[in-house]
Amino acid sequence: MMASHDSNSRRGYLGRLLILTIGGGALGCSILTALSCDFIGVENVVVTDNAFSDAPYLKTISLFYFSSAANDSCEQYGAQLFHSNFNEWFTTGQIASLAAPALGLIGWILVLSELLISRCRFNGSFVLQNALFMAAFTLQCCTFLLLGQTQFW
Protein backbone atom coordinates (compact mmCIF):
# COMPACT_ATOMS: atom_id res chain seq x y z
CA MET A 1 0.00 0.00 0.00
CA MET A 2 2.77 2.41 0.84
CA ALA A 3 4.46 2.06 -2.55
CA SER A 4 1.23 3.06 -4.31
CA HIS A 5 1.00 6.24 -2.25
CA ASP A 6 4.61 7.10 -3.02
CA SER A 7 4.16 6.65 -6.78
CA ASN A 8 1.01 8.82 -6.75
CA SER A 9 2.89 11.45 -4.78
CA ARG A 10 5.75 11.40 -7.30
CA ARG A 11 3.33 11.73 -10.20
CA GLY A 12 1.77 14.72 -8.47
CA TYR A 13 5.16 16.38 -8.13
CA LEU A 14 6.11 15.56 -11.72
CA GLY A 15 2.80 16.95 -12.94
CA ARG A 16 3.30 20.16 -10.98
CA LEU A 17 6.87 20.48 -12.29
CA LEU A 18 5.57 20.01 -15.82
CA ILE A 19 2.90 22.69 -15.27
CA LEU A 20 5.55 25.03 -13.83
CA THR A 21 7.83 24.47 -16.81
CA ILE A 22 5.14 24.91 -19.46
CA GLY A 23 3.53 27.81 -17.58
CA GLY A 24 6.89 29.53 -17.14
CA GLY A 25 7.59 29.21 -20.85
CA ALA A 26 4.15 30.54 -21.73
CA LEU A 27 4.62 33.49 -19.35
CA GLY A 28 7.98 34.25 -20.91
CA CYS A 29 6.52 34.18 -24.42
CA SER A 30 3.62 36.36 -23.32
CA ILE A 31 5.93 38.98 -21.83
CA LEU A 32 8.21 38.90 -24.88
CA THR A 33 5.18 39.42 -27.11
CA ALA A 34 4.13 42.51 -25.16
CA LEU A 35 7.65 43.95 -25.21
CA SER A 36 8.45 43.01 -28.81
CA CYS A 37 8.56 45.41 -31.68
CA ASP A 38 8.01 42.71 -34.30
CA PHE A 39 4.54 41.36 -33.56
CA ILE A 40 3.23 41.86 -37.10
CA GLY A 41 5.31 42.75 -40.14
CA VAL A 42 3.88 45.11 -42.72
CA GLU A 43 5.43 46.39 -45.93
CA ASN A 44 5.67 50.17 -46.06
CA VAL A 45 2.08 50.87 -45.15
CA VAL A 46 1.44 54.61 -45.20
CA VAL A 47 -0.35 55.71 -42.05
CA THR A 48 -1.75 59.20 -41.72
CA ASP A 49 -2.24 59.44 -38.00
CA ASN A 50 -0.83 61.67 -35.27
CA ALA A 51 0.77 58.67 -33.56
CA PHE A 52 3.02 58.11 -36.58
CA SER A 53 3.83 61.68 -37.61
CA ASP A 54 7.57 60.98 -37.38
CA ALA A 55 7.42 57.65 -39.21
CA PRO A 56 4.57 57.41 -41.71
CA TYR A 57 5.95 54.26 -43.42
CA LEU A 58 5.56 51.34 -41.05
CA LYS A 59 7.73 48.24 -41.09
CA THR A 60 6.50 46.35 -38.02
CA ILE A 61 3.76 46.94 -35.48
CA SER A 62 3.28 45.57 -32.01
CA LEU A 63 1.08 46.16 -29.01
CA PHE A 64 3.13 48.95 -27.49
CA TYR A 65 5.88 49.59 -30.06
CA PHE A 66 6.37 50.08 -33.79
CA SER A 67 9.23 50.49 -36.24
CA SER A 68 9.28 52.45 -39.46
CA ALA A 69 10.91 51.77 -42.79
CA ALA A 70 12.95 54.96 -42.41
CA ASN A 71 14.81 53.71 -39.36
CA ASP A 72 14.98 50.28 -37.80
CA SER A 73 14.69 51.53 -34.24
CA CYS A 74 11.82 50.38 -32.10
CA GLU A 75 9.67 53.30 -30.95
CA GLN A 76 6.88 53.47 -28.40
CA TYR A 77 3.46 54.77 -29.36
CA GLY A 78 2.83 58.35 -28.26
CA ALA A 79 -0.17 57.49 -26.06
CA GLN A 80 -0.98 54.19 -24.38
CA LEU A 81 -4.15 52.33 -23.50
CA PHE A 82 -7.14 54.61 -22.96
CA HIS A 83 -5.37 57.73 -24.19
CA SER A 84 -4.35 56.41 -27.61
CA ASN A 85 -5.78 57.55 -30.90
CA PHE A 86 -6.50 53.97 -31.95
CA ASN A 87 -9.85 52.23 -31.91
CA GLU A 88 -11.30 50.05 -29.16
CA TRP A 89 -9.96 46.81 -30.70
CA PHE A 90 -6.39 47.96 -30.37
CA THR A 91 -6.92 49.16 -26.79
CA THR A 92 -8.58 45.84 -25.91
CA GLY A 93 -5.59 43.98 -27.37
CA GLN A 94 -3.23 46.08 -25.24
CA ILE A 95 -5.21 45.44 -22.04
CA ALA A 96 -5.43 41.72 -22.81
CA SER A 97 -1.65 41.55 -23.31
CA LEU A 98 -1.18 42.99 -19.82
CA ALA A 99 -3.90 40.96 -18.06
CA ALA A 100 -2.96 37.56 -19.54
CA PRO A 101 0.51 37.33 -17.97
CA ALA A 102 -0.88 38.61 -14.67
CA LEU A 103 -3.46 35.80 -14.48
CA GLY A 104 -0.89 33.25 -15.64
CA LEU A 105 1.55 34.43 -13.00
CA ILE A 106 -1.07 34.03 -10.25
CA GLY A 107 -1.77 30.48 -11.42
CA TRP A 108 1.97 29.75 -11.64
CA ILE A 109 2.50 31.02 -8.08
CA LEU A 110 -0.35 28.80 -6.84
CA VAL A 111 1.27 25.74 -8.44
CA LEU A 112 4.67 26.69 -7.02
CA SER A 113 3.24 27.22 -3.54
CA GLU A 114 1.56 23.80 -3.67
CA LEU A 115 4.85 22.24 -4.69
CA LEU A 116 6.96 23.94 -2.03
CA ILE A 117 4.49 24.19 0.87
CA SER A 118 2.34 21.11 1.31
CA ARG A 119 -0.14 23.00 3.55
CA CYS A 120 -1.07 25.26 0.64
CA ARG A 121 -3.11 22.49 -0.97
CA PHE A 122 -6.85 22.96 -0.64
CA ASN A 123 -9.94 21.47 -2.25
CA GLY A 124 -10.39 23.08 -5.63
CA SER A 125 -6.85 24.43 -5.96
CA PHE A 126 -6.28 22.40 -9.13
CA VAL A 127 -9.49 23.77 -10.64
CA LEU A 128 -8.55 27.33 -9.66
CA GLN A 129 -5.09 26.98 -11.20
CA ASN A 130 -6.50 25.61 -14.43
CA ALA A 131 -9.19 28.30 -14.56
CA LEU A 132 -6.50 30.97 -14.20
CA PHE A 133 -4.37 29.37 -16.93
CA MET A 134 -7.38 29.07 -19.25
CA ALA A 135 -8.36 32.69 -18.63
CA ALA A 136 -4.77 33.75 -19.34
CA PHE A 137 -4.80 31.70 -22.55
CA THR A 138 -8.08 33.26 -23.68
CA LEU A 139 -6.88 36.77 -22.92
CA GLN A 140 -3.59 36.13 -24.71
CA CYS A 141 -5.60 35.14 -27.79
CA CYS A 142 -7.36 38.50 -27.53
CA THR A 143 -4.09 40.27 -28.27
CA PHE A 144 -4.84 39.51 -31.91
CA LEU A 145 -7.62 42.08 -31.69
CA LEU A 146 -4.77 44.36 -32.67
CA LEU A 147 -5.64 43.31 -36.21
CA GLY A 148 -8.93 45.18 -35.83
CA GLN A 149 -7.03 48.47 -35.93
CA THR A 150 -7.87 49.48 -39.48
CA GLN A 151 -5.35 52.32 -39.60
CA PHE A 152 -2.64 49.71 -40.15
CA TRP A 153 -4.24 48.25 -43.24
N, C-alpha and C positions, 0 to 999 in steps of 0.2 A: 504494500500500500504506500509506503513512504517513497519508493522510487517513482511512482506515478505522480505524486504531488511535486516532486523535484523536477520532473520533466515538464509538467505544466507550468511551473514557476519559471523555468528556463525559457520556455516558449513565450511566456508573457514578457520577459525581459528582452528577448530577441525581437519580438513584435514592436515593443516600445522603441528599441534602438533603431529599427527600420523606419518607424514613423518619424523619429527625430532626424534621421539622415535625410529622408525624402522631404520632410517639412522644412528642414534647414536649407536644402537646395532650392526648394520652391520659394522660400523667403528671399534667398539671395538673388534669384532670377527676377523676382518681383521688384526688389529694390533697384537692381541694375536697370530694369525697364523704365522705372520712374526717373532715374538719373541719366539715362542715355540720351544722346542727341540723335541717334540713328534708329528711331522706332519705325518710321516709314520713309522710304526713299522716293523722291519725286524728281522729275527731270525739268528743271528750269521753269517751274510754274510761276507765272507773273501774278503777284498778289497786290492788290491796291487796298491796303488797309493801314491804319495808323500804327499797328503793332510791328509792321515790317517796313517802315519808311526808310530805314537804313539799308535794307537788303530785300529788294522787291523780287529777286529771282531765288526761289527756294531750291535747296538741294535735298535736305532731309528735314523731317518734322518729328517732334516727339511731344510728350505730354507737358513738359515744362521748358523745353529747349528747342531751338531750331538752328540750322546752318544754311547759309546762302551759297549760291554758286560763285559769288564774287570773292568770298574768303571762306576757308574751311574751318574757321573757328566756330565753336559751339556757343550760341548766345541764348540768354534767357529771355522769355517773353516779357514785354514791358509791364503788364499787369497780370496778376495770378488769380485764379479761382473766381470769386464773385465779382471782381473788379475788371475782368478782361473784356475785350471787345468781341469775343467769340460767342457763338450761340450756346444754348443750354446743353447740347450734346457734348460739346468739348469740355464744358465745366463739369458735367457729370462724369466724364472719363477721367478728369483730373482728380475729382473727389474719390472715385472708385480706386484709383491707383494709390491713394494714400490710405484708404480704409482697409483694403485687402491685406496688405502686410501687417497692419495693426491687429486684425482678427486672427491672422495666421500666427502671429507672434504670441498672442494670448493662448491659443491652442497648443503651441509648441512648449510654452512655459508650463502648462498643465501636464503635458506628457512628461516633461523633464522632472517636475516636482513629484509625480507618481513614481518615477524611476528612482529618484534619489531619496525620497522620504516616504517610507511605506505607509505612514499615517495619513498621507494626503489622498489616499484612495477612498472614494465614496461611491455610493450607488448612483449610477448615471454619469459618472465622470467620463467614461468612454463615449457615451452618446453626446455629451457636451463638447468634448474634444472634436469629434467628427462633425458635429454641427458647425463649430467654429471654422474648421478646415473647409467644409463645403461652402459656407458663406464667403470665406476668403476666395475660394476658387470662382464662385459666381461673380463676385465683385471684380476680380482680376479680369474676367472675361468682359466686363463692362468697360474696361479701358479702351476697347475697340470702338466705343461710341465716338471716339476721336474722329473716326471716318465720317461721322455725320456733319462735321464742320465743312460746309460747302465752300468756304473761301479758299480752301486748299485745292479744290478741283476745278 
